[in-house]
């Protein structure tokens, strides 16, 4: 029996006062169809955000990459919502994630950091902005 081709994005959204906490977990090689499903959810969750008040945790430990069209979808999503993020933590140790996070930094207004564990990432996300070295204004 052939092993199933598992791929996709899981999403969690929590609001605390004016801050939105977005959790994304990627599995396998992401497809255009994955983005067709998840983008409307992200759009609805972020439609009321008027300032960069979104903190995101992207768990990429099981991410194998993107199909070409899915990579384009990811790029468009970053352009559409990139200015709404204050911080984004990426969890994963794949060597190519460092380059991917640097490119994302060109299109997203958030501070972006890479972490080996979700616990480290959450700790960084929960710190007040002044403790991370970011400009609080």
The first five atom37 places (N, CA, C, CB, O) and aatype in JSON, in Angstrom:
{
  "aatype": [20, 20, 20, 20, 20, 20, 20, 20, 20, 20, 20, 20, 20, 20, 20, 20, 20, 20, 20, 20, 20, 20, 20, 20, 20, 20, 20, 20, 20, 20, 20, 20, 20, 20, 20, 20, 20, 20, 20, 20, 20, 20, 20, 20, 20, 20, 20, 20, 20, 20, 20, 20, 20, 20, 20, 20, 20, 20, 20, 20, 20, 20, 20, 20, 20, 20, 20, 20, 20, 20, 20, 20, 20, 20, 20, 20, 20, 20, 20, 20, 20, 20, 20, 20, 20, 20, 20, 20, 20, 20, 20, 20, 20, 20, 20, 20, 20, 20, 20, 20, 20, 20, 20, 20, 20, 20, 20, 20, 20, 20, 20, 20, 20, 20, 20, 20, 20, 20, 20, 20, 20, 20, 20, 20, 20, 20, 20, 20, 20, 20, 20, 20, 20, 20, 20, 20, 20],
  "atom_mask": [
    [1, 1, 1, 1, 1],
    [1, 1, 1, 1, 1],
    [1, 1, 1, 1, 1],
    [1, 1, 1, 1, 1],
    [1, 1, 1, 1, 1],
    [1, 1, 1, 1, 1],
    [1, 1, 1, 1, 1],
    [1, 1, 1, 1, 1],
    [1, 1, 1, 1, 1],
    [1, 1, 1, 1, 1],
    [1, 1, 1, 1, 1],
    [1, 1, 1, 1, 1],
    [1, 1, 1, 1, 1],
    [1, 1, 1, 1, 1],
    [1, 1, 1, 1, 1],
    [1, 1, 1, 1, 1],
    [1, 1, 1, 1, 1],
    [1, 1, 1, 1, 1],
    [1, 1, 1, 1, 1],
    [1, 1, 1, 1, 1],
    [1, 1, 1, 1, 1],
    [1, 1, 1, 1, 1],
    [1, 1, 1, 1, 1],
    [1, 1, 1, 1, 1],
    [1, 1, 1, 1, 1],
    [1, 1, 1, 1, 1],
    [1, 1, 1, 1, 1],
    [1, 1, 1, 1, 1],
    [1, 1, 1, 1, 1],
    [1, 1, 1, 1, 1],
    [1, 1, 1, 1, 1],
    [1, 1, 1, 1, 1],
    [1, 1, 1, 1, 1],
    [1, 1, 1, 1, 1],
    [1, 1, 1, 1, 1],
    [1, 1, 1, 1, 1],
    [1, 1, 1, 1, 1],
    [1, 1, 1, 1, 1],
    [1, 1, 1, 1, 1],
    [1, 1, 1, 1, 1],
    [1, 1, 1, 1, 1],
    [1, 1, 1, 1, 1],
    [1, 1, 1, 1, 1],
    [1, 1, 1, 1, 1],
    [1, 1, 1, 1, 1],
    [1, 1, 1, 1, 1],
    [1, 1, 1, 1, 1],
    [1, 1, 1, 1, 1],
    [1, 1, 1, 1, 1],
    [1, 1, 1, 1, 1],
    [1, 1, 1, 1, 1],
    [1, 1, 1, 1, 1],
    [1, 1, 1, 1, 1],
    [1, 1, 1, 1, 1],
    [1, 1, 1, 1, 1],
    [1, 1, 1, 1, 1],
    [1, 1, 1, 1, 1],
    [1, 1, 1, 1, 1],
    [1, 1, 1, 1, 1],
    [1, 1, 1, 1, 1],
    [1, 1, 1, 1, 1],
    [1, 1, 1, 1, 1],
    [1, 1, 1, 1, 1],
    [1, 1, 1, 1, 1],
    [1, 1, 1, 1, 1],
    [1, 1, 1, 1, 1],
    [1, 1, 1, 1, 1],
    [1, 1, 1, 1, 1],
    [1, 1, 1, 1, 1],
    [1, 1, 1, 1, 1],
    [1, 1, 1, 1, 1],
    [1, 1, 1, 1, 1],
    [1, 1, 1, 1, 1],
    [1, 1, 1, 1, 1],
    [1, 1, 1, 1, 1],
    [1, 1, 1, 1, 1],
    [1, 1, 1, 1, 1],
    [1, 1, 1, 1, 1],
    [1, 1, 1, 1, 1],
    [1, 1, 1, 1, 1],
    [1, 1, 1, 1, 1],
    [1, 1, 1, 1, 1],
    [1, 1, 1, 1, 1],
    [1, 1, 1, 1, 1],
    [1, 1, 1, 1, 1],
    [1, 1, 1, 1, 1],
    [1, 1, 1, 1, 1],
    [1, 1, 1, 1, 1],
    [1, 1, 1, 1, 1],
    [1, 1, 1, 1, 1],
    [1, 1, 1, 1, 1],
    [1, 1, 1, 1, 1],
    [1, 1, 1, 1, 1],
    [1, 1, 1, 1, 1],
    [1, 1, 1, 1, 1],
    [1, 1, 1, 1, 1],
    [1, 1, 1, 1, 1],
    [1, 1, 1, 1, 1],
    [1, 1, 1, 1, 1],
    [1, 1, 1, 1, 1],
    [1, 1, 1, 1, 1],
    [1, 1, 1, 1, 1],
    [1, 1, 1, 1, 1],
    [1, 1, 1, 1, 1],
    [1, 1, 1, 1, 1],
    [1, 1, 1, 1, 1],
    [1, 1, 1, 1, 1],
    [1, 1, 1, 1, 1],
    [1, 1, 1, 1, 1],
    [1, 1, 1, 1, 1],
    [1, 1, 1, 1, 1],
    [1, 1, 1, 1, 1],
    [1, 1, 1, 1, 1],
    [1, 1, 1, 1, 1],
    [1, 1, 1, 1, 1],
    [1, 1, 1, 1, 1],
    [1, 1, 1, 1, 1],
    [1, 1, 1, 1, 1],
    [1, 1, 1, 1, 1],
    [1, 1, 1, 1, 1],
    [1, 1, 1, 1, 1],
    [1, 1, 1, 1, 1],
    [1, 1, 1, 1, 1],
    [1, 1, 1, 1, 1],
    [1, 1, 1, 1, 1],
    [1, 1, 1, 1, 1],
    [1, 1, 1, 1, 1],
    [1, 1, 1, 1, 1],
    [1, 1, 1, 1, 1],
    [1, 1, 1, 1, 1],
    [1, 1, 1, 1, 1],
    [1, 1, 1, 1, 1],
    [1, 1, 1, 1, 1],
    [1, 1, 1, 1, 1],
    [1, 1, 1, 1, 1],
    [1, 1, 1, 1, 1],
    [1, 1, 1, 1, 1]
  ],
  "atom_positions": [
    [[0.84, -1.19, 0.0], [0.0, 0.0, 0.0], [0.88, 1.25, 0.0], [-0.95, 0.0, 1.22], [1.83, 1.35, 0.78]],
    [[0.58, 2.19, -0.86], [1.36, 3.41, -0.98], [0.97, 4.4, 0.12], [1.16, 4.05, -2.37], [-0.2, 4.56, 0.45]],
    [[1.99, 5.05, 0.68], [1.75, 6.03, 1.73], [1.05, 7.26, 1.14], [3.08, 6.44, 2.42], [1.4, 7.72, 0.05]],
    [[0.08, 7.78, 1.85], [-0.67, 8.95, 1.39], [0.24, 10.17, 1.29], [-1.86, 9.25, 2.33], [1.17, 10.33, 2.08]],
    [[-0.04, 11.01, 0.31], [0.71, 12.24, 0.11], [0.1, 13.32, 1.02], [0.68, 12.69, -1.4], [-0.79, 14.06, 0.6]],
    [[0.59, 13.4, 2.25], [0.07, 14.38, 3.22], [0.67, 15.75, 2.96], [0.37, 13.93, 4.66], [1.89, 15.91, 2.89]],
    [[-0.21, 16.72, 2.83], [0.25, 18.1, 2.68], [-0.88, 19.02, 3.08], [0.73, 18.4, 1.23], [-2.05, 18.64, 3.04]],
    [[-0.53, 20.24, 3.45], [-1.55, 21.21, 3.77], [-1.12, 22.19, 4.83], [-2.8, 20.53, 4.2], [0.0, 22.13, 5.34]],
    [[-2.03, 23.08, 5.16], [-1.8, 24.1, 6.17], [-2.89, 23.99, 7.23], [-1.79, 25.52, 5.55], [-4.08, 23.9, 6.91]],
    [[-2.47, 23.99, 8.49], [-3.41, 24.07, 9.6], [-3.34, 25.49, 10.13], [-3.09, 23.01, 10.73], [-2.28, 26.11, 10.1]],
    [[-4.46, 26.0, 10.61], [-4.48, 27.39, 11.06], [-5.18, 27.48, 12.41], [-5.19, 28.29, 10.03], [-6.16, 26.78, 12.69]],
    [[-4.66, 28.35, 13.24], [-5.29, 28.7, 14.5], [-5.24, 30.21, 14.65], [-4.59, 28.0, 15.71], [-4.24, 30.84, 14.31]],
    [[-6.31, 30.8, 15.15], [-6.39, 32.25, 15.27], [-6.94, 32.58, 16.65], [-7.29, 32.88, 14.15], [-7.94, 32.03, 17.09]],
    [[-6.26, 33.49, 17.33], [-6.72, 33.93, 18.64], [-6.57, 35.44, 18.72], [-5.91, 33.24, 19.79], [-5.57, 36.0, 18.26]],
    [[-7.56, 36.09, 19.29], [-7.49, 37.55, 19.5], [-7.38, 37.82, 20.99], [-8.75, 38.27, 18.9], [-8.11, 37.24, 21.79]],
    [[-6.45, 38.69, 21.34], [-6.31, 39.17, 22.71], [-6.29, 40.68, 22.63], [-5.01, 38.6, 23.4], [-5.33, 41.28, 22.14]],
    [[-7.36, 41.31, 23.11], [-7.52, 42.76, 22.96], [-7.38, 43.12, 21.48], [-6.48, 43.54, 23.83], [-8.16, 42.64, 20.66]],
    [[-6.41, 43.97, 21.14], [-6.23, 44.39, 19.76], [-5.22, 43.54, 18.99], [-5.8, 45.81, 19.72], [-4.97, 43.8, 17.81]],
    [[-4.65, 42.54, 19.63], [-3.62, 41.73, 18.99], [-4.21, 40.41, 18.48], [-2.46, 41.45, 19.97], [-4.98, 39.75, 19.18]],
    [[-3.83, 40.05, 17.27], [-4.23, 38.78, 16.68], [-3.02, 37.87, 16.71], [-4.79, 38.97, 15.21], [-1.93, 38.27, 16.29]],
    [[-3.2, 36.65, 17.2], [-2.14, 35.65, 17.2], [-2.54, 34.6, 16.16], [-1.92, 35.01, 18.63], [-3.58, 33.95, 16.29]],
    [[-1.71, 34.45, 15.14], [-1.98, 33.53, 14.04], [-0.97, 32.39, 14.11], [-1.91, 34.26, 12.67], [0.24, 32.61, 14.15]],
    [[-1.49, 31.16, 14.11], [-0.64, 29.97, 14.14], [-0.87, 29.19, 12.85], [-0.93, 29.08, 15.39], [-2.0, 28.84, 12.53]],
    [[0.2, 28.93, 12.13], [0.13, 28.14, 10.9], [1.1, 26.97, 11.01], [0.44, 29.0, 9.66], [2.24, 27.13, 11.45]],
    [[0.65, 25.81, 10.61], [1.53, 24.64, 10.56], [1.44, 24.06, 9.16], [1.14, 23.58, 11.63], [0.36, 23.75, 8.67]],
    [[2.59, 23.92, 8.51], [2.66, 23.39, 7.16], [3.14, 21.95, 7.2], [3.58, 24.26, 6.27], [4.03, 21.6, 7.97]],
    [[2.55, 21.14, 6.34], [2.92, 19.74, 6.25], [3.12, 19.38, 4.78], [1.85, 18.83, 6.9], [2.28, 19.7, 3.94]],
    [[4.21, 18.71, 4.48], [4.46, 18.24, 3.13], [4.81, 19.35, 2.16], [3.28, 17.5, 2.62], [5.31, 20.4, 2.56]],
    [[4.52, 19.1, 0.89], [4.77, 20.08, -0.17], [3.46, 20.78, -0.45], [5.36, 19.41, -1.46], [2.51, 20.15, -0.91]],
    [[3.41, 22.09, -0.18], [2.17, 22.85, -0.31], [1.77, 23.04, -1.77], [2.31, 24.2, 0.38], [2.61, 23.22, -2.65]],
    [[0.45, 23.01, -1.99], [-0.11, 23.14, -3.34], [-0.97, 24.39, -3.45], [-0.92, 21.88, -3.7], [-1.32, 25.02, -2.45]],
    [[-1.31, 24.73, -4.68], [-2.21, 25.85, -4.93], [-3.55, 25.6, -4.23], [-2.43, 26.05, -6.45], [-4.13, 26.53, -3.66]],
    [[-4.04, 24.38, -4.27], [-5.32, 24.04, -3.63], [-5.26, 24.3, -2.13], [-5.69, 22.57, -3.89], [-6.25, 24.75, -1.55]],
    [[-4.12, 24.03, -1.48], [-3.96, 24.32, -0.05], [-4.21, 25.81, 0.21], [-2.55, 23.91, 0.44], [-4.88, 26.17, 1.18]],
    [[-3.66, 26.65, -0.64], [-3.83, 28.1, -0.48], [-5.26, 28.55, -0.8], [-2.85, 28.85, -1.37], [-5.77, 29.48, -0.18]],
    [[-5.91, 27.89, -1.76], [-7.3, 28.23, -2.05], [-8.19, 28.01, -0.83], [-7.81, 27.39, -3.23], [-9.17, 28.72, -0.64]],
    [[-7.84, 27.04, -0.02], [-8.62, 26.74, 1.18], [-8.27, 27.68, 2.33], [-8.39, 25.29, 1.6], [-9.17, 28.16, 3.01]],
    [[-6.99, 27.94, 2.54], [-6.55, 28.66, 3.75], [-6.62, 30.18, 3.6], [-5.13, 28.25, 4.09], [-6.89, 30.87, 4.58]],
    [[-6.39, 30.72, 2.41], [-6.34, 32.18, 2.23], [-7.65, 32.87, 2.64], [-6.04, 32.52, 0.78], [-7.59, 33.89, 3.32]],
    [[-8.83, 32.36, 2.26], [-10.05, 33.03, 2.71], [-10.18, 33.07, 4.25], [-11.27, 32.32, 2.12], [-10.7, 34.04, 4.8]],
    [[-9.7, 32.03, 4.92], [-9.74, 32.04, 6.4], [-8.83, 33.11, 6.95], [-9.32, 30.66, 6.95], [-9.2, 33.83, 7.89]],
    [[-7.64, 33.23, 6.39], [-6.7, 34.26, 6.84], [-7.26, 35.65, 6.52], [-5.3, 34.07, 6.17], [-7.19, 36.55, 7.35]],
    [[-7.82, 35.81, 5.33], [-8.41, 37.1, 4.94], [-9.48, 37.52, 5.96], [-9.03, 37.01, 3.52], [-9.48, 38.66, 6.42]],
    [[-10.38, 36.59, 6.3], [-11.46, 36.93, 7.25], [-10.89, 37.25, 8.63], [-12.47, 35.77, 7.35], [-11.37, 38.16, 9.31]],
    [[-9.89, 36.52, 9.05], [-9.32, 36.74, 10.39], [-8.62, 38.1, 10.48], [-8.33, 35.63, 10.73], [-8.61, 38.71, 11.54]],
    [[-8.05, 38.56, 9.38], [-7.24, 39.78, 9.42], [-7.95, 41.01, 8.85], [-5.96, 39.56, 8.66], [-7.37, 42.09, 8.81]],
    [[-9.21, 40.87, 8.42], [-9.88, 41.98, 7.77], [-10.06, 43.2, 8.68], [-11.21, 41.53, 7.27], [-10.14, 44.32, 8.17]],
    [[-10.12, 43.02, 9.98], [-10.33, 44.15, 10.89], [-9.02, 44.73, 11.44], [-11.21, 43.72, 12.04], [-9.05, 45.7, 12.19]],
    [[-7.9, 44.15, 11.08], [-6.61, 44.62, 11.59], [-6.2, 45.86, 10.8], [-5.51, 43.51, 11.49], [-6.01, 45.8, 9.58]],
    [[-6.08, 46.99, 11.52], [-5.74, 48.24, 10.85], [-4.3, 48.69, 11.12], [-6.69, 49.32, 11.28], [-3.79, 49.58, 10.43]],
    [[-3.67, 48.1, 12.08], [-2.27, 48.41, 12.4], [-1.5, 47.1, 12.46], [-2.15, 49.2, 13.76], [-2.11, 46.03, 12.53]],
    [[-0.18, 47.17, 12.42], [0.59, 45.93, 12.52], [0.48, 45.32, 13.92], [2.07, 46.18, 12.17], [1.34, 45.54, 14.77]],
    [[-0.56, 44.57, 14.15], [-0.79, 43.99, 15.47], [-0.92, 42.47, 15.41], [-2.02, 44.59, 16.08], [-1.42, 41.86, 16.36]],
    [[-0.49, 41.87, 14.33], [-0.58, 40.41, 14.19], [0.77, 39.81, 14.54], [-1.02, 40.01, 12.75], [1.81, 40.23, 14.04]],
    [[0.73, 38.81, 15.4], [1.91, 38.03, 15.73], [1.68, 36.63, 15.17], [2.2, 38.0, 17.28], [0.65, 36.02, 15.44]],
    [[2.64, 36.12, 14.42], [2.45, 34.84, 13.74], [3.51, 33.84, 14.15], [2.46, 35.03, 12.25], [4.68, 34.17, 14.31]],
    [[3.07, 32.61, 14.29], [3.97, 31.48, 14.52], [3.76, 30.52, 13.36], [3.69, 30.77, 15.92], [2.67, 29.97, 13.19]],
    [[4.79, 30.31, 12.58], [4.73, 29.42, 11.44], [5.57, 28.19, 11.74], [5.21, 30.12, 10.14], [6.8, 28.27, 11.77]],
    [[4.92, 27.06, 11.96], [5.6, 25.81, 12.26], [5.91, 25.12, 10.94], [4.74, 24.89, 13.19], [5.02, 24.56, 10.29]],
    [[7.17, 25.16, 10.54], [7.6, 24.62, 9.26], [8.43, 23.36, 9.41], [8.39, 25.66, 8.49], [9.14, 22.96, 8.49]],
    [[8.35, 22.72, 10.58], [9.17, 21.53, 10.82], [8.83, 20.38, 9.88], [9.02, 21.08, 12.25], [9.69, 19.55, 9.59]],
    [[7.59, 20.31, 9.39], [7.19, 19.24, 8.48], [6.99, 19.74, 7.05], [5.9, 18.59, 8.97], [6.48, 19.01, 6.2]],
    [[7.41, 20.97, 6.79], [7.29, 21.56, 5.45], [8.39, 21.02, 4.55], [7.34, 23.11, 5.52], [9.57, 21.02, 4.91]],
    [[7.97, 20.55, 3.38], [8.95, 20.04, 2.39], [9.15, 21.02, 1.25], [8.49, 18.7, 1.84], [10.06, 20.85, 0.44]],
    [[8.32, 22.05, 1.17], [8.46, 23.05, 0.12], [7.11, 23.41, -0.47], [9.39, 22.56, -0.97], [6.06, 23.09, 0.08]],
    [[7.16, 24.08, -1.63], [5.96, 24.56, -2.31], [6.01, 24.13, -3.77], [5.83, 26.09, -2.2], [7.08, 24.08, -4.37]],
    [[4.84, 23.83, -4.33], [4.74, 23.76, -5.77], [4.89, 25.19, -6.27], [3.38, 23.1, -6.24], [4.66, 26.13, -5.52]],
    [[5.26, 25.35, -7.52], [5.52, 26.68, -8.05], [4.31, 27.61, -7.89], [5.9, 26.59, -9.51], [4.47, 28.75, -7.45]],
    [[3.14, 27.16, -8.23], [1.95, 28.01, -8.12], [1.65, 28.33, -6.66], [0.73, 27.34, -8.78], [1.18, 29.43, -6.35]],
    [[1.91, 27.38, -5.75], [1.69, 27.62, -4.32], [2.7, 28.65, -3.79], [1.82, 26.3, -3.53], [2.35, 29.47, -2.93]],
    [[3.92, 28.63, -4.3], [4.91, 29.63, -3.89], [4.43, 31.03, -4.31], [6.3, 29.33, -4.52], [4.6, 31.99, -3.56]],
    [[3.83, 31.13, -5.49], [3.26, 32.39, -5.96], [2.12, 32.83, -5.06], [2.78, 32.27, -7.42], [2.0, 34.0, -4.71]],
    [[1.26, 31.86, -4.66], [0.15, 32.15, -3.74], [0.68, 32.69, -2.42], [-0.7, 30.89, -3.5], [0.12, 33.63, -1.85]],
    [[1.76, 32.1, -1.93], [2.36, 32.53, -0.67], [2.89, 33.96, -0.79], [3.49, 31.57, -0.24], [2.72, 34.77, 0.11]],
    [[3.53, 34.24, -1.91], [4.05, 35.58, -2.18], [2.91, 36.61, -2.19], [4.8, 35.61, -3.54], [3.03, 37.66, -1.57]],
    [[1.81, 36.3, -2.89], [0.66, 37.21, -2.95], [0.05, 37.43, -1.57], [-0.4, 36.66, -3.92], [-0.37, 38.54, -1.24]],
    [[-0.01, 36.37, -0.77], [-0.55, 36.49, 0.59], [0.32, 37.44, 1.41], [-0.62, 35.1, 1.27], [-0.2, 38.26, 2.16]],
    [[1.64, 37.32, 1.27], [2.56, 38.22, 1.97], [2.38, 39.67, 1.55], [3.99, 37.79, 1.73], [2.41, 40.57, 2.39]],
    [[2.2, 39.89, 0.26], [1.98, 41.26, -0.22], [0.67, 41.83, 0.3], [1.99, 41.29, -1.75], [0.6, 43.01, 0.65]],
    [[-0.35, 41.01, 0.36], [-1.68, 41.47, 0.78], [-1.73, 41.81, 2.27], [-2.72, 40.42, 0.47], [-2.33, 42.81, 2.65]],
    [[-1.11, 40.99, 3.11], [-1.25, 41.15, 4.56], [0.06, 41.5, 5.27], [-1.8, 39.89, 5.15], [0.07, 41.67, 6.49]],
    [[1.14, 41.61, 4.54], [2.46, 41.8, 5.16], [2.58, 42.98, 6.09], [3.46, 41.93, 4.11], [3.34, 42.93, 7.05]],
    [[1.84, 44.06, 5.81], [1.96, 45.25, 6.66], [1.14, 45.15, 7.94], [1.52, 46.48, 5.88], [1.18, 46.06, 8.77]],
    [[0.4, 44.07, 8.12], [-0.41, 43.89, 9.32], [0.34, 43.14, 10.42], [-1.69, 43.15, 8.98], [-0.15, 43.03, 11.55]],
    [[1.51, 42.62, 10.12], [2.26, 41.81, 11.08], [3.28, 42.63, 11.84], [2.95, 40.66, 10.36], [3.98, 43.46, 11.25]],
    [[3.37, 42.41, 13.14], [4.41, 43.04, 13.94], [5.58, 42.08, 14.16], [3.84, 43.52, 15.28], [6.73, 42.51, 14.23]],
    [[5.27, 40.79, 14.28], [6.3, 39.77, 14.51], [5.89, 38.46, 13.87], [6.55, 39.58, 16.02], [4.71, 38.11, 13.84]],
    [[6.87, 37.74, 13.36], [6.63, 36.41, 12.81], [7.78, 35.5, 13.23], [6.48, 36.45, 11.26], [8.94, 35.79, 12.98]],
    [[7.42, 34.4, 13.87], [8.41, 33.41, 14.3], [8.25, 32.18, 13.43], [8.24, 33.05, 15.82], [7.13, 31.68, 13.25]],
    [[9.34, 31.68, 12.89], [9.32, 30.48, 12.05], [10.07, 29.39, 12.82], [9.98, 30.74, 10.63], [11.2, 29.58, 13.25]],
    [[9.41, 28.24, 12.97], [10.02, 27.1, 13.67], [10.38, 26.05, 12.64], [9.06, 26.52, 14.76], [9.53, 25.58, 11.88]],
    [[11.64, 25.68, 12.62], [12.11, 24.65, 11.71], [13.62, 24.73, 11.59], [11.45, 24.79, 10.33], [14.22, 25.77, 11.84]],
    [[14.22, 23.62, 11.2], [15.68, 23.63, 11.09], [16.15, 23.3, 9.68], [16.27, 22.65, 12.08], [17.33, 23.0, 9.48]],
    [[15.26, 23.35, 8.7], [15.69, 23.13, 7.32], [16.6, 24.28, 6.91], [14.46, 23.01, 6.36], [16.29, 25.45, 7.17]],
    [[17.71, 23.97, 6.28], [18.7, 25.0, 5.93], [18.13, 26.08, 5.03], [19.9, 24.37, 5.26], [18.55, 27.24, 5.11]],
    [[17.18, 25.75, 4.17], [16.63, 26.72, 3.22], [15.66, 27.69, 3.87], [15.94, 25.99, 2.1], [15.3, 28.69, 3.25]],
    [[15.23, 27.42, 5.1], [14.3, 28.33, 5.78], [14.93, 29.7, 6.06], [13.81, 27.72, 7.08], [14.24, 30.72, 6.04]],
    [[16.23, 29.72, 6.32], [16.9, 31.01, 6.59], [16.79, 31.91, 5.36], [18.39, 30.79, 6.96], [16.47, 33.1, 5.49]],
    [[17.04, 31.36, 4.18], [16.93, 32.16, 2.96], [15.48, 32.55, 2.71], [17.49, 31.37, 1.75], [15.2, 33.69, 2.33]],
    [[14.57, 31.63, 2.92], [13.14, 31.93, 2.7], [12.66, 33.03, 3.65], [12.28, 30.66, 2.9], [11.88, 33.89, 3.24]],
    [[13.12, 33.01, 4.9], [12.69, 34.04, 5.85], [13.31, 35.39, 5.49], [13.09, 33.65, 7.28], [12.68, 36.43, 5.71]],
    [[14.5, 35.4, 4.94], [15.12, 36.66, 4.51], [14.32, 37.27, 3.36], [16.58, 36.43, 4.08], [14.09, 38.48, 3.34]],
    [[13.91, 36.45, 2.4], [13.11, 36.94, 1.28], [11.76, 37.44, 1.78], [12.91, 35.82, 0.23], [11.28, 38.48, 1.33]],
    [[11.15, 36.71, 2.71], [9.86, 37.14, 3.27], [9.99, 38.51, 3.92], [9.34, 36.1, 4.31], [9.06, 39.32, 3.87]],
    [[11.14, 38.78, 4.52], [11.37, 40.07, 5.17], [11.31, 41.25, 4.22], [12.69, 40.05, 5.85], [11.1, 42.38, 4.66]],
    [[11.49, 41.0, 2.94], [11.4, 42.08, 1.96], [9.95, 42.53, 1.77], [11.99, 41.63, 0.62], [9.71, 43.67, 1.36]],
    [[8.99, 41.65, 2.05], [7.59, 41.92, 1.74], [6.69, 42.03, 2.96], [7.07, 40.86, 0.85], [5.52, 42.4, 2.84]],
    [[7.23, 41.72, 4.12], [6.45, 41.73, 5.36], [7.09, 42.74, 6.3], [6.39, 40.31, 6.01], [8.31, 42.76, 6.46]],
    [[6.27, 43.58, 6.92], [6.8, 44.63, 7.78], [7.26, 44.1, 9.14], [5.76, 45.71, 7.98], [7.84, 44.85, 9.93]],
    [[7.02, 42.86, 9.42], [7.3, 42.28, 10.74], [8.77, 41.97, 10.95], [6.49, 41.02, 10.93], [9.54, 41.79, 10.0]],
    [[9.13, 41.91, 12.22], [10.39, 41.27, 12.59], [10.2, 39.79, 12.34], [10.8, 41.57, 14.09], [9.16, 39.23, 12.72]],
    [[11.16, 39.15, 11.73], [11.07, 37.71, 11.47], [12.27, 37.03, 12.1], [11.0, 37.41, 9.94], [13.41, 37.44, 11.87]],
    [[12.01, 36.0, 12.89], [13.08, 35.24, 13.54], [12.85, 33.75, 13.32], [13.15, 35.56, 15.06], [11.71, 33.3, 13.22]],
    [[13.95, 32.99, 13.25], [13.89, 31.53, 13.13], [14.2, 30.89, 14.48], [14.89, 31.03, 12.06], [15.04, 31.38, 15.23]],
    [[13.49, 29.8, 14.78], [13.68, 29.1, 16.04], [13.7, 27.59, 15.81], [12.57, 29.47, 17.05], [13.12, 27.1, 14.84]],
    [[14.37, 26.88, 16.71], [14.41, 25.42, 16.64], [13.21, 24.77, 17.31], [15.69, 24.91, 17.27], [12.87, 23.63, 17.0]],
    [[12.57, 25.49, 18.23], [11.45, 24.89, 18.97], [10.29, 25.88, 19.07], [11.9, 24.44, 20.38], [10.49, 27.1, 19.08]],
    [[9.06, 25.34, 19.14], [7.9, 26.22, 19.31], [7.95, 27.0, 20.62], [6.62, 25.41, 19.25], [7.5, 28.14, 20.68]],
    [[8.5, 26.38, 21.66], [8.57, 27.06, 22.96], [9.42, 28.32, 22.88], [9.15, 26.11, 24.02], [9.05, 29.35, 23.43]],
    [[10.56, 28.25, 22.19], [11.42, 29.43, 22.0], [10.68, 30.5, 21.21], [12.74, 29.04, 21.28], [10.74, 31.69, 21.54]],
    [[9.97, 30.07, 20.17], [9.26, 31.01, 19.31], [8.16, 31.73, 20.08], [8.67, 30.3, 18.1], [8.02, 32.95, 19.98]],
    [[7.37, 30.98, 20.84], [6.27, 31.58, 21.61], [6.82, 32.55, 22.65], [5.42, 30.48, 22.29], [6.26, 33.62, 22.85]],
    [[7.9, 32.17, 23.3], [8.52, 33.05, 24.3], [8.91, 34.39, 23.65], [9.77, 32.37, 24.93], [8.67, 35.45, 24.23]],
    [[9.5, 34.34, 22.48], [9.9, 35.56, 21.78], [8.67, 36.37, 21.36], [10.75, 35.22, 20.55], [8.66, 37.6, 21.49]],
    [[7.64, 35.7, 20.85], [6.43, 36.4, 20.41], [5.72, 37.09, 21.57], [5.48, 35.42, 19.74], [5.13, 38.16, 21.39]],
    [[5.78, 36.49, 22.75], [5.06, 37.04, 23.9], [5.77, 38.21, 24.57], [4.84, 35.97, 24.91], [5.16, 38.93, 25.36]],
    [[7.04, 38.41, 24.26], [7.77, 39.54, 24.86], [7.2, 40.86, 24.35], [9.28, 39.44, 24.54], [6.79, 40.96, 23.19]],
    [[7.19, 41.86, 25.21], [6.79, 43.2, 24.74], [7.72, 43.65, 23.62], [6.8, 44.23, 25.9], [8.89, 43.28, 23.6]],
    [[7.22, 44.43, 22.73], [7.98, 44.87, 21.55], [9.31, 45.49, 21.96], [7.17, 45.87, 20.73], [10.33, 45.26, 21.29]],
    [[9.34, 46.27, 23.02], [10.57, 46.95, 23.43], [11.66, 45.98, 23.82], [10.29, 47.89, 24.59], [12.84, 46.32, 23.76]],
    [[11.3, 44.75, 24.24], [12.3, 43.76, 24.63], [12.9, 43.02, 23.45], [11.71, 42.78, 25.59], [13.91, 42.34, 23.62]],
    [[12.32, 43.12, 22.28], [12.83, 42.4, 21.12], [13.75, 43.26, 20.29], [11.69, 41.91, 20.27], [14.38, 42.77, 19.35]],
    [[13.84, 44.52, 20.63], [14.69, 45.42, 19.86], [13.94, 46.1, 18.73], [15.87, 44.67, 19.3], [14.53, 46.89, 17.99]],
    [[12.66, 45.81, 18.58], [11.87, 46.43, 17.52], [11.49, 47.86, 17.92], [10.6, 45.61, 17.23], [11.42, 48.2, 19.1]],
    [[11.27, 48.65, 16.92], [10.82, 50.02, 17.16], [9.38, 49.99, 17.63], [10.96, 50.88, 15.88], [8.5, 49.57, 16.88]],
    [[9.1, 50.44, 18.86], [7.74, 50.38, 19.37], [6.8, 51.35, 18.7], [7.75, 50.63, 20.83], [5.59, 51.22, 18.87]],
    [[7.29, 52.29, 17.95], [6.42, 53.27, 17.32], [6.1, 52.87, 15.97], [7.01, 54.61, 17.31], [5.37, 53.57, 15.28]]
  ]
}
